[in-house]
Amino acid sequence: MPLPDGVELTWYGHATFLLQTPGGKRVLFDPWFDGNPACPDGADPGDVDIMLLSHGHDDHIASAVPIANAKHPDTVIAIVELCAYLSGQGVENLSPGNKGGTQDVGGIKVTFVHADHSSSTVDDSGRPIYLGEPCGLMVELESGSTIYFAGDTAVFGDMQLLGELYRPDVAMLPIGDHFTMGPREAAKAIELLGVKTVVPMHYGTFPLLTGTPEKLRELCGSELEILTAEPGGTVG
């Protein structure tokens, strides 16, 4: 199946997406605009109601502070330690959470789930700053449909449990390899989740990220709906 009725996803390259919900909410995932080689010049997500952050690496939060200050989203949702860091950068309307917990934001339910990765930034001296556990996000929309934003992750066996618990209609999965799953591992993740519609991400940004949607299609077969767009394009 394609995206659920009333849902649109605009991809700005890498893992940055704007989700338009059936109820008209605009949800921004992992914003990285300036400095993102895959992002079209001058790209602007417009108004943002909710910002969701999966972890603290710069290629996922580099634009979080300037966008929060310019767009003033009603809610910025991230893991506790990352929220503390963003608060120190002047970000307001933060709503910290942790794995297993669910927040209801205007009828949109956001649940923190496991991701197998790391999460940090660096200070001015180059020393790493711990920013809490990485996470995936299960986003249940006003219509009852559920979108799984995996963030950066390897495949892990409990994806089967996530599929049983949340029954996502769509999975947004990294496929680029090197720093996250590649197509082989993503194909296994799709099997474990039992999902039929996938939006690939975290590929093509740098030469190191060699995984492609074409390879994923080759591994998964024709029954899987793989939705792709050029950076700046919209599916839905």
C-alpha positions as CSV (number, residue, x, y, z in Angstrom):
1,M,0.0,0.0,0.0
2,P,1.2,3.6,-0.5
3,L,1.2,6.1,2.4
4,P,-2.0,6.2,4.5
5,D,-4.7,8.6,3.4
6,G,-3.9,12.2,4.1
7,V,-0.2,11.6,4.8
8,E,2.6,13.3,2.8
9,L,6.3,13.0,3.4
10,T,8.8,15.5,2.0
11,W,12.4,14.3,2.0
12,Y,15.3,16.8,2.3
13,G,18.0,14.3,1.9
14,H,19.7,12.0,4.5
15,A,17.2,11.5,7.4
16,T,15.4,14.9,7.3
17,F,11.7,14.6,6.6
18,L,8.6,16.8,6.9
19,L,5.5,14.8,7.7
20,Q,2.1,16.3,6.9
21,T,-0.5,14.4,9.0
22,P,-4.2,13.8,8.1
23,G,-5.1,16.3,10.8
24,G,-2.9,19.0,9.3
25,K,0.1,18.8,11.7
26,R,3.5,19.4,10.3
27,V,6.1,17.2,11.9
28,L,9.8,17.6,11.2
29,F,12.2,14.7,11.7
30,D,16.0,15.0,12.4
31,P,16.6,18.4,10.7
32,W,19.8,18.9,8.8
33,F,19.6,21.6,6.1
34,D,22.7,23.8,6.1
35,G,25.8,21.7,5.3
36,N,23.7,18.7,4.1
37,P,25.2,17.9,0.7
38,A,22.0,16.1,-0.4
39,C,19.6,19.0,0.6
40,P,18.5,21.4,-2.2
41,D,19.9,24.9,-1.8
42,G,17.5,27.2,0.0
43,A,15.2,24.3,1.2
44,D,12.8,25.5,3.9
45,P,10.3,23.2,5.7
46,G,7.9,26.0,6.3
47,D,5.8,26.0,9.5
48,V,6.6,23.3,12.0
49,D,4.3,22.1,14.7
50,I,6.3,19.2,16.2
51,M,10.0,18.5,15.9
52,L,11.2,14.9,16.5
53,L,14.8,14.0,17.1
54,S,16.1,10.5,17.1
55,H,19.6,11.1,18.5
56,G,22.3,13.7,18.8
57,H,24.7,13.3,15.9
58,D,25.2,16.5,13.9
59,D,23.8,15.0,10.7
60,H,20.5,14.7,12.5
61,I,20.3,17.8,14.7
62,A,22.6,20.4,13.1
63,S,19.6,22.5,12.1
64,A,17.5,21.8,15.2
65,V,18.5,24.9,17.1
66,P,18.1,27.5,14.3
67,I,14.8,26.0,13.1
68,A,13.4,25.8,16.7
69,N,14.4,29.5,17.1
70,A,12.9,30.5,13.7
71,K,9.8,28.3,13.5
72,H,8.9,28.1,17.2
73,P,7.4,24.6,17.1
74,D,4.8,23.8,19.7
75,T,6.8,20.8,20.9
76,V,10.3,19.5,20.4
77,I,10.5,15.8,21.4
78,A,13.8,14.0,22.2
79,I,15.5,11.8,24.7
80,V,16.1,13.3,28.1
81,E,19.9,14.1,27.8
82,L,19.5,15.5,24.3
83,C,16.7,17.8,25.5
84,A,19.0,19.0,28.3
85,Y,21.7,19.9,25.8
86,L,19.2,21.7,23.5
87,S,17.8,23.6,26.5
88,G,21.4,24.9,27.1
89,Q,21.3,26.1,23.4
90,G,18.2,28.1,24.1
91,V,15.6,25.8,22.6
92,E,12.1,26.1,24.2
93,N,9.0,23.9,24.3
94,L,11.1,20.8,24.9
95,S,9.3,17.6,25.9
96,P,11.9,15.0,27.0
97,G,11.1,11.3,27.1
98,N,12.8,7.9,27.2
99,K,12.4,4.4,25.6
100,G,9.1,2.7,26.2
101,G,7.3,5.9,27.0
102,T,4.6,7.6,24.9
103,Q,3.6,11.2,24.6
104,D,0.3,12.5,23.2
105,V,0.8,15.8,21.4
106,G,-2.4,17.1,20.0
107,G,-3.7,13.7,19.1
108,I,-0.4,12.4,17.7
109,K,1.2,9.7,19.9
110,V,5.0,9.5,19.9
111,T,6.6,6.4,21.5
112,F,10.4,6.1,22.0
113,V,11.7,2.7,21.0
114,H,15.1,1.1,20.8
115,A,17.8,1.9,18.2
116,D,21.2,0.2,18.0
117,H,23.6,3.1,17.4
118,S,25.3,5.9,19.4
119,S,24.5,9.5,20.2
120,S,26.9,12.4,20.8
121,T,28.3,15.7,19.6
122,V,31.7,17.4,20.3
123,D,32.7,20.4,22.2
124,D,35.0,23.2,21.0
125,S,38.0,21.1,21.9
126,G,36.8,18.1,19.9
127,R,35.8,16.0,23.0
128,P,32.6,14.0,22.7
129,I,29.5,15.1,24.6
130,Y,27.2,12.2,25.5
131,L,23.6,13.0,24.4
132,G,21.7,10.0,25.7
133,E,20.6,6.8,24.0
134,P,19.7,6.8,20.4
135,C,16.1,5.9,19.7
136,G,13.5,5.1,17.1
137,L,10.1,6.8,17.1
138,M,6.7,5.2,16.6
139,V,4.4,7.9,15.5
140,E,0.6,7.1,15.7
141,L,-1.3,9.7,13.7
142,E,-4.8,11.2,14.4
143,S,-6.2,8.6,11.9
144,G,-4.8,5.7,13.8
145,S,-2.1,4.9,11.2
146,T,1.4,4.4,12.6
147,I,4.7,5.4,11.0
148,Y,8.0,4.0,12.4
149,F,11.0,6.3,12.1
150,A,13.9,4.1,12.9
151,G,16.5,6.8,13.2
152,D,20.1,5.4,12.7
153,T,20.2,1.8,13.6
154,A,21.5,-1.7,12.9
155,V,19.0,-4.5,12.6
156,F,18.1,-6.1,15.9
157,G,15.9,-9.1,16.8
158,D,13.4,-7.1,18.8
159,M,12.2,-5.4,15.6
160,Q,9.8,-8.3,15.6
161,L,8.5,-7.2,18.9
162,L,8.1,-3.7,17.6
163,G,6.1,-5.0,14.7
164,E,3.8,-7.0,17.0
165,L,3.3,-4.2,19.5
166,Y,2.8,-1.2,17.2
167,R,2.0,-2.8,13.8
168,P,3.5,0.1,11.8
169,D,1.9,0.9,8.4
170,V,5.1,2.5,7.1
171,A,8.7,2.1,8.1
172,M,11.3,4.8,7.5
173,L,14.6,2.9,7.5
174,P,18.2,3.7,7.0
175,I,19.8,1.7,4.1
176,G,23.1,3.5,3.4
177,D,25.5,1.0,5.2
178,H,28.8,1.9,6.9
179,F,27.2,3.9,9.8
180,T,23.8,2.1,9.8
181,M,22.0,-0.8,8.2
182,G,22.7,-1.5,4.6
183,P,20.1,-3.1,2.2
184,R,20.8,-6.7,3.4
185,E,20.2,-5.8,7.0
186,A,17.3,-3.5,6.1
187,A,15.6,-6.4,4.2
188,K,15.8,-8.5,7.4
189,A,14.4,-5.6,9.4
190,I,11.4,-5.4,7.1
191,E,10.8,-9.1,7.5
192,L,10.9,-8.8,11.3
193,L,8.6,-5.7,11.4
194,G,6.1,-7.3,9.0
195,V,5.7,-3.9,7.2
196,K,4.6,-3.6,3.6
197,T,5.6,0.0,2.9
198,V,9.1,1.4,3.3
199,V,10.6,4.8,2.9
200,P,14.4,4.5,2.7
201,M,16.7,7.1,4.2
202,H,20.3,7.8,5.2
203,Y,21.7,6.9,1.8
204,G,23.4,8.7,-1.1
205,T,24.6,11.6,1.1
206,F,28.3,10.7,0.9
207,P,30.3,8.2,-1.1
208,L,30.6,6.0,2.0
209,L,26.9,5.4,2.0
210,T,26.7,2.8,-0.7
211,G,23.3,1.2,0.0
212,T,20.6,2.0,-2.6
213,P,16.8,1.6,-2.9
214,E,17.4,-0.5,-6.0
215,K,19.4,-3.1,-4.0
216,L,16.7,-3.1,-1.4
217,R,14.1,-3.8,-4.1
218,E,16.3,-6.6,-5.4
219,L,16.5,-8.2,-2.0
220,C,12.8,-7.8,-1.0
221,G,10.9,-8.5,-4.2
222,S,7.9,-6.9,-5.7
223,E,5.5,-7.3,-2.8
224,L,7.2,-4.5,-0.9
225,E,6.2,-0.9,-1.6
226,I,9.4,1.2,-1.6
227,L,8.6,4.9,-1.8
228,T,11.4,7.2,-2.9
229,A,11.8,10.8,-4.0
230,E,14.6,13.1,-5.0
231,P,15.7,15.4,-2.2
232,G,13.1,18.1,-1.9
233,G,10.4,15.8,-3.4
234,T,7.2,14.6,-1.7
235,V,5.6,11.2,-1.6
236,G,2.0,10.5,-0.5
